[in-house]
């Protein structure tokens, strides 16, 4: 599982991997986590991929997961949203 850290601070959202890169052959999933608060990952229309559940808090960390991904050589566009913060819109690159 690939870890991606979501930072929520000063009205801005960032992700420590841009783009997030996952491998189909490894059956990778993305484990999204943040200590800054609740957030959601929303794949943009046309990505044809289900959105992960909203992040839930466990042990002081907000977390959710997506995948495994099964369409190599694809770029998924997504938004990271959090109430009161500017939306972030990076990509997920799916490799063989």
Buried (B, 14 or more C-beta within 10 A) or exposed (E): EBEBBBBBEEEEBBBEBEBBBBBBEEEBBBBBBBBBBBBBBBBEEEBEBEBBEEBEEEEEEBBBBBBBBEEEEBEBBBBBBBEEBEEBEBBBBBBE
